[in-house]
Structure formats: C-alpha cells, structure tokens
Amino acid sequence: MKLSLDQLCPELTRPVASKDPEEEGDGEQHGGPELPPTGPLLGSWRQDVNLTCKSSPEEGTARAWTTFYYNLLQSCLQQAGLPETVDRSPEPRPGCPGVEVTMCVLGSPSSFFSVLLEGGTQSPGNMLLCLSPSWLTKVPMAGKPGQSALLVSKAVTFLPGGLTFLEEFAPPRRVTYFLGELGPRAGRGREVAELSRDLGCPTGSSPELACLLEDRLLTRQLLAQGDKVAVPATLALTYKPPQQLQVQAWTQNLRQVELSDKEGQEGLVEEEVEAFLRLGALGDAHQVAVKPSGWRWRGSQAMSLHLRSEPGTVARAVLALLEKLEEGESVLVEAMCPPAQIRQPDAPGSLTPHPEMAIRACAVVCRTQGDRPVMSQVVCSVGRPEQPLRHQVALTQSLDTALAACGLSEPTTVEVLRHRVREAAEATLGAVMEYEASLSPEQRGGRQAQTDVLGVDLALTPMGPGGALSPVLLELNSCLCLEACGLLEGQWARRGRRSQWAAAGPLVETMLRRSARHLMEGKHLLVVGAGGYSKKFVWEAARDYGLKLHLVESDPNHFASQLVQTFIHFDVTEHRRDEENARHLADVVRARGLQLDGCLSYWDDCLVLTALLCKELGLRGCPPAAMSLAKQKSQTQSHLLGCGSPRWPSPSLYAVPCCPLEVPEDVERAARLVPLPGVMKLEFGAGAVGVRLVENASQCRAHFAKISQDLQGEADHPGIGLGWGNAMLLMEFVAGTEHDVDVVIFSGRLLGAFVSDNGPTRLPGFTETAACMPTGLSPEREAQLIQAAYQCCLGCGLLDGVFNVEMKLTASGPRLIEINPRMGGFYLRDWIQELYGVDLLLAAAMVACGIPPALPAQPRARAHLVGVMCVVSQHLQALSSTASREALQALHERGLIRLNLLEEELVPGEYEEPYCSVACAGSSPTEARQRLLGLCQGLGIDSPNYPVAHFLSHFK
C-alpha cells in the first residue's frame, strides 16, 4: 500500500484551524497559535538585547514570539548552569558563503536545546539558532530551478562549554543544513513550513514529511504492514479518506472503516465498536482510548479513557469526536497496553503487591552514515495507569531507574529490554526511511528533504506467556523525545556525568556530513594519478557526492578514464621531471579551459607532482618542499631530528635515527652508525614492500644487494614508488606496538584524528597482518599519539591535507615510523567512515577546495572493528576455495564481515602486498576478535604458518 502525502495532507496548502476544539479556554496559559505562552519563565537575565533584524524588522505578535524564544533560551541556559548569551550583534561578522558549514535551527530553544549544545561542541560556531523566521531570507538558487537557498542574517551561535553569542552577519551566511520545528501547534509553524519547502540545502524534515510522522493512523498503517513493530489493537473510523487509505481489510492489530458522512452513523459506529472490543487482539487490555488522528490534532489533549466492558460509552465518545472531524481525519479506538505489575520484597520470604505502573519509553533514533537508523538514547516516564503519560507532564528518568522502581534491576533483564526497545525504535525509523525513499521530491517537500531524527514513544507492557515487558509503539514525534532525553542529560551534566552517547550526537554528525556534501556538490577537482584497484572507491564516491573530476593518468586504458568529466593522458611516472611536468600540465589545464576548485592526489607516486601543480595553478595545497620532505623517508626523520622548537615538546623527540643508502659503501657506514637490529626499507616505498628486519652488517649487505637487483624500476613492481628510484635507508628498530594515526589538518589546525592499532608482523618482514579500531589504548596514550602525529606533520610543513602517520608506541612515548602525506590506504578510509561517519576522501577534497572539513570535534565510534589481512603466499588455497572472492563478498553483503579488496588478481610473488582485509564488528574488541577468529578458522585463513590468534593478541 502506498500513502500519498499530497492527498493525505490537503491542509498543508491552507492555514491551520485557529484553535483546536478541545483546547478552548486554555488561551491564558498557552496563548493561542498566534500568541506565545504567557506563563512566567523563572530566572533573571538582561532584557536590553537587540532582537530586531535590520533587514526585516518585526512588530506585534511576531516580535512577541521572538522575545519569548529569547527568554526561553536564557531560561534553558540558566537551568543548565550555563552563562547568559552575549550580544555581539552591534558589530556584524562577515559570512563566507560557500566555504563554511552553517547548520541552522529555527524553532523553540527548549525543543532543540540538546541539539544546539551538541552542535556547538562538535562544530564550534557553526550551529546557529534563529529565534525568528525574519532572521532568514529565502532566495532562488542559481542554476537550480525550483530550489531556494536560505541566508541567515542574525542568529545565536553556539560554542563549546555552552557559550552562546547573539550575532549579525554581513554578508549573510548561507545555510548548509536546516532543521525547523514543524506542526500545527509549533509557535511559528506556518512560517517555518514555508521556509522549509523546496530548499536546495539539506533539511532534517519538511511540512510534508512532518504530516506523515505526526498522524497516528498513517504511521500505524505503515508500521502494521509486515508486522515491523508491535502496535496496539486499533479501530480507525476515517471520515472521507483519500483513495490510498480506503482499506477495509483487517490486519492483525488494525482495522480501518470508511465513513462517507458524519451524520447518521450511530448504528455503524456501535456495531464496529462492539465487534472490536470483543477481539482477542486486545489481549488483557481492560481499557481503551478514544482519540482523534490527523495533522490538525497533533498535540491536542482530545483523548478519553473508557472501560472495555462498556461499548456504549465508547461508541458515544467516538460519535462526539466524529462531529469535529474534517475530511481525511479519523477517530481511533485503541487498546490501552496493560501496565507493569510491581512486586517487591518487603520482608524475607514474603512478597507484597504494589500498585500497577504504566511505563512509557521515549527513544531518539537518528539516521546515520549509509542511511542506517541508530537509537542514540532512551528515557522513561512512570505513572499510574489510569492517568496517561504525556510529554512535558511526566518526569523523565533513565531506563535503569524506571525498571528498578518496578522491581526489575537484574542487569540481564534490563539489557534484554533495552535491546528490544532499540530494535523496535530502529525498525520504526527504518520503515519511515523506506517509505520516504518511495516518494518523489515533490511529495517529500524538496529534493533534499528527509527525516534525520525521530522520536519514538513506546509502552513497556507485559506480553507473551511469561509476561515479560516488551515495547509497543504508541506514536512518533519530531522533537519531543529529543527534548526529554536532553533534559535528563542536562541533569547528568550538572552532576559531572556524561552519557556515552548524547541523544543528539548522531544527528549532529549527520548534519555535518550532509552539510559537507552540500558544500562540495558540483565542485571541479583535478585528480593526478588514478592509482590501482584499491583506489576504485574514489570514482564511486565522487559520483555519489556529485563531484566533477578531471583525471591526469599515464595509462590511456585505465578504467577510471571513462568515469570522469575530463581525461588527460600524461606520463606521470618519471618523477625526476616533476617540475617540468607540472608546468606542462598547468598549460594543458589552461588550454582546455578547466575551471578548477581544487587539485589533489590519492596516489603515493603523484603527491610531489600534485603539490607542484597546485603551486603552478594557484590552488590550495602543501608546499612542494614539504611534500618532498615527507615523501623521502630518511629526510623526514633527519629533518625532524634537527627540528628545534621553542615550544616543548619538539618534533625531534619523535624522530628515529636513520641513514640513506644509495650505494654499497653507504651500507657499511650505516651499519656502524645505526644501532642494530635495524629496519631496511625503500626510500620512497609503499605497502611495506622490501621492508626487512636486519640483525647485523652481513644481513644489511645481503638485503641491499637483493633489492638493488630485484626492484630496479617501476616495471618491476608498479605503484610502490620505484619511479623515484630504488634507494634505501637503514633505521633503528623501535620496539613497541604499532599504530596508524590519520589526521585532518586545515591551515595548520588539527580538525580530526583517528587512531588504529596494528598487530605483530611476520618478522623479518613487516607486511601488515591485523588491525583494530578504535584503539584499545588508554585516553592518555591515544592523546600522545595524536599530538605526536600532528607535530610531526607540522614539523615537515604539512599544513593542509589528510595524512596517514605510522607510529610506534614505546615505554617512553611515541616514535615516528613514517609519514604518508595522503589519505590512509588499505581499509582505513572505509573503517573510519563506518565507525565514525567521517569520509577522509571527502575531507581531502574539501581541504583542496579551501573549505574546512566538517568533522565532529569529539568523534565516537559506534562499534569495534578487528580485521586480518590475507596474502596470496599464505592463503592461495583458501582464497581459491572456502574464502573465495565470491564467498567473502556474500558474507560482506550479509553483514557478517567487512571486506576490503586490495588487489584484483591472485598473483603470487616474493614482494607481495595484502590481497584483502577481512574484518568483523562487535560491541567490544573482545566480541569482534572472537568473531573474527572463529570465522578465520572456518574459512581456512588461520593456519600454523599464519596464526591469526597471535596476530590478534595485541587487541586484548
């Protein structure tokens, strides 16, 4: 069954009724829809604040709402123990349209308070609260007919620590993400709805989508199909439903009856009510609720409770509401979920019955990376069953506290119920997202409109033979659950506690991610070097992000040549001519008239050429000297060793002594200067090819001679830097655990860092065997690694870009292995995106375009990944049978493993690189490790010569 929003919500095209029939007489406390509430806000703060926007002054009712929202914000801040808003509007700040993230919230400060605080923490200065629609201007978007941009001239900005500033922007800031409070009872609902429609920037909802979420019958029908989520037994009597809702058939828990007229329906109503109340689907329910359903009724108190044994009373309540319906609206008769029976021991050996209690769970579910629903927080309210629990009436408490009050404190019981709540809440948002995907942009309210956060109200009620508590869906909302969770988190914060997940955390990450996509859509980038099979994801991601790529590549038949806007065939393999080639390429770019926003490379061999080309074209990038320094491993270490700094600690503390090796005589000298055992590697190498532990001078000479003979040029092993020559280096062997630190730096500022752990290698080689993310190190050790990686990059002059820094952690602190002045390879980009929702590929593209990447300041991993590398020399038989590419791909698609294919063919060789990475996820490193070990044993990846348990031993 398809539900058409344009037919279901005709009222969206006309003003909402001025007053709800059931709320007559409440005007003094609540104001009307046209007036703000008049109840006092407790607290004291300055009132001489300029809330007028110069470009659009307000008067009368509009000004009253703006003043009310400002005072409400100050009340929220004061009760949270945060400072009052500072007025900086007399000195307007310049906006930077097109190059800065601007996440804008328009609505009640109390509804979105947790979002605003989390946004100020994760992206300082980029989370804006507009207290009035007049602070925003809607203008047509150039080149996008029918779409509009939002410009913000005035707003309250949020910073870490709950600091807020009232500011004006001249020129205005361009909104990159918009979240408005929608609904018939939202204070400025109609104005917000108008601003929300047909925006070119991402939005977290729209009037059309809010209509779906806020109508009880629509969502209940959606979720009842296929029994996605348990819903109460419901009888719906709908007055003149649209064609899509003219459904007469029963489902397990839902029946809809069409009424063609409101008059003369007494007989039909009585018959349907009596039949419904006799149904076994009502279970042990002793009461039913009679309530209206429809967008116009959302938030009303027009609900009454009746005994199931009194069908006449129920029918009269239905008929009374029926008179007030408009076309398309319904009256619902809904079974009241049985309350929990509280039994607590009062004395040894005896149990005294306690009153029954209704428990209502309030879950916040967010759309995350890959359009996956994730429950970020759940709180509860507890009350007497004869008095329905409502938002902003019942007090909130944690699930653990609520269950303990009902005599359920056994940890296993609590976790089982939490898991059930999570499953139901995430399935609810999943069903909503699935339905939204079937709608046209017009039906969604715009091409960029989607539901990013959902409040799910659930009754926790006894079900099944044992009477165990289970969740039953009551209704959905846009921000009430978010407000309730934020209230409890605020109470924790005042006591110095912080939950593992802020309710708004995943939502803010989604806002940042969608903002970044919006800023980068349509950008033109020149990519130098297509890379190998392991970089195939670059072209798929570029298409997904709407990037316009222009490729420079040596191979005229490279598959990527067909996936880009412009293909420039140019030999980039002769790196001794990089300066000359950069000048020639710049001429080619100008001759073709390419209007580039940025230039970058994801491929080791082309990094120096790219830096030179950026300099020629006047595009953002690292200085060529800095890139050359990082590319040549011995020079990196030597430079940092001599890098004094007036600020302690100096980068020299992290460097490791080494000697360059170009001729056999260098080997003899190095063996005397560098303490052995040591590590020999290619000066410009990649993928650990040719890296070996050497214990004495004889082994040094032998390995140098072998590499000099076997790996002489690019043709001997493409893609590992032999175009730069086959010079080597000898460095001191550093004992300790190995780690990767992937950093994002913009204008010398560290914007993001992600640490992973590596397992022990198969000495004397150093090919990677296993990895774990997030790191299992203590926060102090993790911070040391991040600081060391950051300082090493700065010490080499790497001020703009995404860099992969390989470190060893010793008893005395971090030591640098090498800097890869590009995005981390192998599985790293995929893992970081999966765990943190951050795409390093997009971050690198943003830096190249001069846009600060929109990254969360305090990223939190959603799970743990532990992976193992497969190499052809050890796994040829398994990779050709039990662990074939097809078998691994099937496991990946089922969600049992995370597979990263790094090579296209199973080609054995002495100097090999990993063929693929196979990883398992878990809620803890132990769970992920055990899953992976069992899987490797079953697939034949584990063997005496490749002991996976040993490689994973560092991750305990």
N, C-alpha and C positions, 0 to 999 in steps of 0.2 A: 504494500500500500504506500503510495506517495502522498505526502501532505504538501499542498501548495500554499506558501506563505502569503502570496498576494491575494489569494481568495480567503485565507483564514483571517487576515488582519485588515479588513477594509477600513477600520477605524484609524489606521496609521496615516491615512490620507486626509483626515479631518481632525479637528480639535477633540480632545478627550472631554467627556462629560464634566461639567463644572464641579459637581460634588457627588460622591458615592452615596446611594440611598441609605446605606447602613451607617454612615458617619455624620449624619445631620446632628447638629448641636455640639460637635467637637471643635468648632472653629476657634474658641478662645485658647485652647491648649495647642492645637495643631496648626492654626492658621488655616486657610483654605489652600487649594492648589496654587492660588495666585499670591498667597502671603506666607512668609516664613513663620515658624513656630514662635510663640511669644513667651514660652516658659523661660525662667532665668537660667543663665549659664554661670555656674559657680566659679569664682576666681577673680583675679584682678590683673589688668594689663592696660597698656596705653591705648587710648581711643583716638588720638590725634594723628591718625595714619591716613595717607592719601590713597584711597582705593579707586579713584577715578582714573580711567584710561584716557589720555589726552585725545586720542584719535576717535574715541567713541564714548563720550560722557553718558552717565546714567542718571535717571531721576525716579522718584516714586517707588513703585513696587520693586523694580529691578535693583535699585540702589539698596533697598531694604534687604533683599536676598544676599547681595554681595557683602553687606555689613554683617549679616547673620553668619555667613560662612566664615568670614574672617574671625569673628568672635568664637565660633565653634572650633576653628583651628587652634586658637590660643588656648582654649579650654583643654583640648586634647593634648597639646604640648605641655601645659602646666600639670595635668594629672599624670603625665608620663615622666615628670621630673625633668623636662627639657626646657631650655631657655626660650624666651619670647622671641617672636620674629623681629628681625632688624630691618628697618625701612631704608633701602638703598635706592629707591626709585627716583629721588631728585637728580641723581647722576646716572643717566641711562647707559647701559652696557651695549657695545656693538654685537649684533648677532653675526654669525658666519654661516649663511645659508648654504647647504650642500656639503659642508665639511664637518658638521658636528651633530652628534646624536641629541635629539630633543624628544624626550618621552613626556607627553602631556596628559594630565588627568583633569577632567572637568566634572565636578560633582561635589558631593558632601565630603568634607575633610574627614569626618569620623568613619564613613564607609570605606575610604581608601587609605586610612592613616598608616596601616601596616605596609601597604604597597609603597607609599611615599617615603617612609623611613628606610625600607629595604633598598629602594631605588637610589636614595641619597647615599647609602653606604656602598652599594655596588658600583655606582657610576656618579661620583660627586659632581653636582652642578648641572647634571643632565636630566634630573627628574623634576618636572615642573607641575605645580598645581595652579590651575586657573580658577579663580573664585567667581568669575562671571563670564558668560559667553561673549560679552562685549570686549573682552581682552583678546579674543581670537578673531581673525579675519579669514574668510574663505574666498580663494581666488582660483580662476581656471588654471590648469596645468598646461604648460606649453607642450605641444606635440602629443597630448593625450586627450582627445575629445571626450567630453562627458565626465572627466575626472577633475577633481579640485585639490588644491593644496591648502594647508592650514598654516597661517602665520600667527605667531604669538607675540604680542606687543608688551604684555605685562603678565607677571606670574610670581608665585612664591617658589623659590628654588630650594632644594634640599641637599644638605651635605652630611658627611659622617658625623656621628655624635648627636644627631637630631638638630643640628644648626639649620635655621631657615632664614631666608632673606627675601624681602619684597623688592622686586626689581622690574625695571622697564628696559626694553631692548630697542635700539635704533641703529641699524635697520632691524626689523623683527626677525626672530628665529623661526626657521621652517620646521614644522613638526614632522618627526620621523616615525612616531607611534602615538596613536590617540586612543584613550580609554575614557569613555563618558558614562555617567550614571543615567541609565535609561529606565523608563517605566512611567505609568500613568500617575504615580504619586511622587516621582522624583521632583525636587523643587523647581528645576528649570527644564523639566523633561522634554517639552516640545522644542525648545531652542537647542538643546543638546542633540535631539534626534535630527534636526535639520542640519546641524554642523557635521553629524556623523555620516550622512548619506554621500555615497559616491566619492569618497576620498581616494586620492592616489597613494596616500601613505597607509601603512598597516594600521588596522584597528582591531581592538580586542572584542568588539561586538558591533551591533548595528540595531536600529529600530526593528528591522525585520527579524533578525535572529533573537532579539530580546523577546519578541512576540512569541516565538516558539518556546523559549525557556520558561516564560512566566505564565504560560497557560497550562493548568494542571492536566486537562484532558489530552491536549496534544502530546505532552511529554509522556503521559501514562500510556497512550496508544503506541507511541514509538518504542517504549521500553517493554511493553507487554508482548510485542511481536517477537517470537522466538524465545520467550522467557529469559530475556537477557538479565533482568533484575527482578527480584520479587517485589510485587506491588500489592497494596490492599485490594480485596474484592471490591469492585466499584460498579455501580449502576449510573450511567450517564444519560440524562434526558436532555437532548440538544434541540434548541429551537431553530428551525430552518438552517441546518448545517450546510456548508458548501459541499459541492459534489464529492470531493475527495473524502469527506467524513461521513458520507451516507452509508454506514456499515451496520448491518443488522445482526451479523453473526456473533455468537459468543466466542470469547477467548476464555482461557482458564479462569482469569480473575477480572475480566472486564466485559461489560455489555453496554452497548450504546443504542439508544432508542431515539428515533427521529420524531420530532413534534412539528407539525405543519402550522399549528396555531396555538396561541396561549390560552384561548378560551375553550371551554367545554372539554377539558382534558382530564376531568376528575376520575372518570372510570378507568381510563388507560393508566393514569398515574398510580391509582390504588392497586390495579392488577399487577403492574410491573414491580411495585414496591413489595407487595406481598410475596410474589414469586422470588424476588431477590433475597428477601430476609430468610426464606426457607432454605437457601442454598447451603450445601456443605462447604462451599468455598469460603464461607465466612468463618469457618473453624469455630474457635471458642469465644469469638467476639460477643460481648454482651451489649455493646453499644454501637451505634452508627452515627456518623457525622453527616449533616446535610450542609452543603456549601456551594457557592457559585463558582463557575470556571470561565475564564476568559480574560483577555488582556486588561479590560477595563476594571476587573475586580481584583487584580493583583494587589495584595497588601491590605485588603479590606478585612474587617472583623465579622463579616456576614456568615458566621458558621454557628450551627446549633447541634447539641448532642441529644440523642434520644435512645431509649431502650429498644433493643432489637425485638423485644416481645410486644411492642406497641406499634404495629404497622400503620394504624390510623393516624397517630401523632406524626409519624414520619411522613406520610403522604400529605398531611396538611402543611407541614413545613416546606415540602417540595413545591406545593401549589403556591404558597406565599412568595417564594423566591421566583417562581416561574413568571409571575406577573411583572417582575422587574427586568427580565432578560431582554436583550436586544438580539437581533439576528446573529446566528453563529455562536451564541453563548449557551452554556449548559448549566444544569443543576446536577451535582454529584451526590450520590448516596454511597458513603464509603465506610467499610468496616473499620472500627477502631481496634488497633492492634492490642492484644491483651498485655497488661503490664507485667513487669517482673515481680515475682513473689520473693520478698525479702525474708530470709531466715538466718538469724544469727544466734549463736550460743550465748545465753545469759548466765548459765551456770554449768559446771561439768556434768555431762550426761543428760542434759535437757536442752530442748530447742523451743523457743517461744516465737510464735508467728508475729511478724511485724507487718505494718501496712504495705500494701502493694504500691509500687512506684513505677511511674512512666519514665522511660529513659529515651532521650532524643539525641542522636549523634549528628554532629554538624561537620561535614568533611569538605575540605577545599581540594579540588582537583585541577591541575594545570596541564595544558598542552606543552609538551617538551620537544626536544630535538627528535626529528623523524616522525612528528605527529603522534607521539605516544602519550597517553594520559598517565599522570603520576599524582597520587594523593600526597600532598605536602604536609597536611596537618589535619587532625580531627579533635574536636572538643565535644563535650556533652552538656546537657542540662537534665536535671532530675526534678520531678514534681509528682503531685498527686494525680492519679489517672482521670479523675473527674474534671480536672482543670487543664485543658490542652496547653502544651508547652509552645510558646511562641518566641520568635526572635525579639530581642530588646525588652523582654519581660522576664524571662527566666535567666538566672545567673549561669555563667559558663564555668566548666571545670574540666580537667583532663579526663581522658577515658579511664585511666587507672584509678583516679579518685572517685569517679562516678560508680565504677564497678565495686570498688571497696566499700562504698556506702551501702551497696546492695548485698554485701556479704560475699563478693566474688573478688578475691585478692590473689588467688593462686596464679603465679606468673604464666604458666602454660595456658590456663583458661583465658587470661587477658590477651595473650599474644594470638591465640586462635581467633578470638573475636575481632581483634584488630585486623588480622588478615582477612576475615570475612568482610569487614567494613571497607577495607582497601579494595578488595575485589569488586564489591558492589559499586563503589564510588567510581573506580576507574572504568568499569564496564559501562556506567552511565555516560560519562564523557565520551567514551569510545563510540557508543551508539549515536550520540549527538553529532560527533565529528563525521561519522559515516553518513548520516543523513545530510549534513551540510555539504558534503562532497558531491551529493547528487543534485544540488541546487545550482541554478545559473547565477552569474554575478548579480543580475538584477534582483533575483529572489533573495540573495544574501545581503543585499544593501550595498554592494560595491565589490569590485574585483579583489580588494584587499581585506574584506570583512570576514572574520571567523571568530569563533568562540575560543578564547585562550584561557579562561578561568571559569570555573563552575562551582557553585555552592550546592551541595547535595545533602538534603535533610533526610535522615533515616530514623525509623523507630527501631529500637532494640527490643525484640519481643520473643517470648518462648515459642519455639517451633519444633516439630518432629516428636518422635516417641519419648525422647529423654527430656524434652522441654528446654534444650539449650538455647541461649539467646542468639538470635540471628537478625541481620539488618533487613528492613523492609522500606522501600522508597516511599517517602511522603511527598516531597516536592523539590523543585530546583529553584535556584535564585542566582542573581548576578553577583552580589557583593555582601549579602547579609552574613553568610558563613565566613567570608573573609574578615568582616568586621568582628565577628565573635571570636575567631581564632586570634586575631590581632590583639583583642582585649586581654586574653589570657597570657599571650606572650609578653604584653606590656607589664602585667603583674609579675611575671617571672623576671623580666629585665630589671625591675626596681629592686628585686632581691639579689641581683647579681647573677642570675641564671640566664642561660640562652639555650633554646631547644636546638637539636641537631639540624633541624630544617625549619626555617622561618616559613610560615604559611605562604607568604608572597614571594619567597625566594625563586622557585622555578618560574613564576610569572614574570618577574623582573628579568631573569635570564632570557626568556622568550621575547620580551620587549626589546632587549638589547640585540638579540640575534636578528629579529625582524627589522629593526632599525638599520642594522649594518647591511642587510640585503637591500633595503630600500635605497640607502645611500649609494650602493655600488651598482645597482641595476643600470645597464646601458653604458658603463664605463669602458673605454677603449684601452686595452693593455697590450704592450708588445712583450711577448714571451720569447726568450732566447734559449734555444735548445729544447727539443721535445722530450728527451730522456727515453728511458726504456719502458718495459712492460709495467714495472712497479709504479710508474707515474701515470698510468692510464686514467686514474681517478681525476686528474686535473681537468681533462676535457669534459668529463661528465659533470663535474661540479660547476665548471664555468657556464655550461648550458643551463644548469639548474638556477644559478644566480643571475642569469641574464647578462653575463659579462661578454664583451665583444673582444675576442682575442685575435691578435695578429702574430703569426709564428715565424721565427727565424730558425731554420734547421738545415743540417748538412745533407740528410737523406731525402731525396726528392720523392721517394715512395713511402715515407713514413705514414702510418695510418692516421696520425693527427693532422696531416695536411688537408684532409677532407672535412675536418671538424672545426675549422677556424674561419674568420672573416677574410683574412689575407694570408697567403703563404709566400714567404720569401726564402728561396733556395739560396743558401750561402754557406760556404765551408767554414765552420766554427771550430774545427778540430786542431788547427795549427795555432797553439796558444802563444808561441813566441812572436806572433804577428798580431796580437790582440789590439794593440794601439792603432795600428794601421787598419785593421778590420773594423774597429769601432768607427773610425772616420768614414770608411766606405759605407758601412751600414747606415750611418746617420744621413748620408747623401741619398741612399736608396729610400729611406723613410720620407725625407722631404720631397723627393721626386714623385713619390706615389701619393703625396698629399695626405698622409695619415695624420689625423688629429688625435694624438695620444694623451691619455690621462696619466699613464704610468708605464714603467718598464721594469721587468723582473725576470728572474730565472729560478726554477726549482731544481736545476740540474747542476751537480758539482762542477763539471768541466767548464761551465759557461759563466761562472759567477764573476770572475775578474772582467771578462769581456762586457758583461752586463753593466758593471759599475762604470767602465769607461764610456759605454754607450749612453748611459744616463747623464754623464757629465757633458758629452757632446750635444745631447738634445735638451739640456737644461731641465731634466726631470729629477725627482727626488730619488736618492739612493745613497748608499755608503760611499765614502771617498775610495777611489781605486786603490790608493796606498793601503788603506785599512783592509780592504778585501784581499789584496795580495798578501798582506801580513798574516791574515787568518788562514789563507789557503795553504801557505807553506808552513808545515808543522814545526820545524826546528826554529824558524824565525819567530813564530808565535811565542814559543817558550823563551827564547833568548831575549826578545823584546820585553816580555813581562818581567823576566828576572832583573832587567835593568830599569824597570819602570818604577821610579820613585814617586811617591805621592805625599803631599803634606797632610793628607787625611789617612789616618790609620783605620783599618789595616790596608796596606798597599797590595796591589795585584801581584807583586813579586812573591808574596807569601804562598801563592797557589801554584806557581810555576815549578816545573821539574827540569833539572839539568839534562841537556842532550847535546849531541854533536851531529852535524850534517855529514853525509857520506856520499861522495861522488866518484872517488877513485879508490883502489885497494889501499893506498897509503893512508887514506883517511880512516880506514877501519882500524889499523894498528894504533893510530893516535887516539881514536875514540875509546878503544878497549882499555887504554891506560888511564883516560880521564874520567870515564863514566863508571861508577861502581857496578859491578856485575853480581847477580844476574841482571840483565837488561832486556829491553824490548827493541827489536829492529822492525822498521816499517817503511813503506814507501813515503817519500816526502810529500807527494801530492795525492796519495792513495785514498781509496774509499772502500767501504764494505769489509774492512779488516783483511782484505786480500794481501797476502805476503807478509802479514804481521806474525812475528815469532818470538818466543822467549829464548834467549841465548844465555848460557851459563858461563862461557869462557871465551877467550880470544879465538880459539880454533873454531868454535861454532859461529862466531861472528864472521870470520873469513869465509866459511863454507856457505853460509846463508847469503852473504853479499854476492858471492860468485854465482850462486844458483839463480837468484833473482835477476842479476845482470844478464844472464844467458836466456832465461825463460821469458821474461817480461821486458821486452825492449821497446815496444811501441804500441800504439792504440790498437793495431790489428791483433796483437797477442791476447788482449783482454779488454774489449771496449768498455768504456764507461767507468773506469777506476782511476782516471787521471793520468794515464800514460802519455797523453798528448802534451803533457808538461815535461816529459822525460821520466826516467826511472831512477832518479837519485833517491837515496835512502837516508835514514837517520837512526842513531842509537840513543835511546833514552833510558834513564834509570827505571828499573821495575819498582812500581809503587804497590805495596801490599795494602789490602783493604777491599771494601765492597765497591762495586762499580755502579754508577748511576748516570742517567741522562737527565739533563735539565733543559727543557725547551722554553725559551724566553721570547717575549714580545717587547720590543723597545721602540719608542717613538720620540724623536727629538731628545734622545738621551734619557728618557724617563722609562722606567720599567712598568709596563702595563699588565703583564701577566707572566706567570711561571708555573711549569708543570714538571713534577719530579717523578721519575720511574726508577725501579730497581732492576738490576740485571743479575742473572745467576752466574755461577762459576763457569768458566770456559773450559774447553777440552785442550789443556796445555799439551804441547808447547804452542798450539795455535790459539787465536783469540776471536774466532768466529762466534758470534752471539749464540747462546743456547736457550736462554729463558728470560722472562721479564715479568714484572708485576707492577700494576698501577691501580690506585695511588700508592705512593711509597709507604713502606712499613716503618720508616724511621720516626723517631720522636720529633715533635714540632721544632725543637731546638736544632736538631741535626738537619732537618729539612730546610730551615731558615738559613743555616750556614751554607748549605749547597747553593741555594738560590742567590744569596749575597755574593758568593764566590764566582758563580757563573756570570752574574750581572757585572761585577767589577772587572772580570777578565775581558768581557766584550767591550766595556768602556775603555779599558786599558789599550785595546787594539784599535780603538776609533770606530767601533761598530755602533753607531748611534741610531740607526733606523733599520728595522727589519725584524724578521723572525729567525732565530738562531738556535742551533742544537749544540749544547755544550756537554761533552763527555767528561765526567769527573770520577775520581776515586775518593772514597771517604776513609781516611786513616784515623788512628787513635788521636793524632794531633790536629785533625781537621781536614778540609777538602784539599785535593790536589788536582790540577788540570791535566787531562789526558790530551784532548784536542778540542778545537772549536770548528764546527761545521757551519760556515756562515750562510746557512739556508735552513729551511724548514726540516725538522727531523724526518728521517726516512723510515723504511720498513713499515711497521704497523702504527707508528706514533701518532700521525695525524688522525687516523681512524679511531684509535683508542681515546685520545683526548676529546674528540668530538662526541664519542659515545658516552663517556663518563661525565664530561663537564659541559657538553653542549657548545663547545668553542671550536671553530674550524680554523686551524692555523693557515690553511690555504687562503681563506678569505681575509684573515688578518694581514698576511703578507701583501695581498693585493691592495688592501686599504692603506697600508703604510706607503706602498709605491705610488698611490694616488694622492698622498699628502693628507689622508684622513685618519685621525687617531682611531685605532680599532676599538670597537665597543665590546669590552670584555668585563666580566664581573670581577670586582676588586677582591672578593673572597670566594673563589670558586670552591664548590663542594661536590665531591664525586658521588654519583648515585649508586655505585656498586664497586666491586673489586674485580679486576681482570688479571688473570695469570695465564701466560702463554709460553709455548715452546716452539723453537724453530725446527723445521725439517730440512735436512740437507740430503742431496742425492747420494752422496757417498755412503751414508748410513741407512737411508730409507728407500732406496730404489725399489726393493721388492714390495714394501708396504705401499709406497706411492703408486705402484702399478697394480695394486690389488685391493686390500682392505681399506687403505687410506687413499684411494684414487681421487683424482680431482673431482670427479662426479660425486663420489661418496662424501667427500668433505663439503662440497657445495650443498648437497642435500642436507647435511647436518647443520650447516650455516643457515639455510632457509628455514629450518625448523626451530631455530633459536637455541640449539644445543651447543654450538661453538661459535666463535667469531673467527672467521677465516680471512687472511690477507695473503693473496697470491703475489709472489715477488718475481717469479720467472715464468715464462710462457711454456718452456720445454724442459723435460727431464734430461739434462745434459750433464753427464758425469765429467769431472775434471779435477786435477790436482789443486788448482786455485779456485775454489768454489765459493759461492755466496749462497745464503739460505734460499731454498725454493719457496717456502711458505711459512707463515706463522699461524699456529692453531692455538686458540685461547678459550678459556671458559670463564664465565662470570659467576659471582656469588655475593652474598651479603657480607661476607668476611673473606680475608685472604685464605683462611683455612678451608672454608667451603669451596672456594674457587680452585684451590690447589688440589683438593681431594677429587673434585670432579674431573679436573684435567688429567690427573694421574691415572684414574680409572679408565678414562677414555683412551689415553695413550697406550695403556696396557691392552685394551680391547682391539685397538686399530693396528697394533704392531709397531707403533712409534717408539715405545720403550723397549730397550734391549740391553744386554750386558755391556755392549760397546757404546751404548747411548743411554746411560742410566738417568731417566727423567727425574726420578726421586731425588737424586743427588743435585741435579740442576735446579730443582725447586727448593732445596734445603735452606737457602738464604731467606726464604719468604715466610718462615715460621715466626 
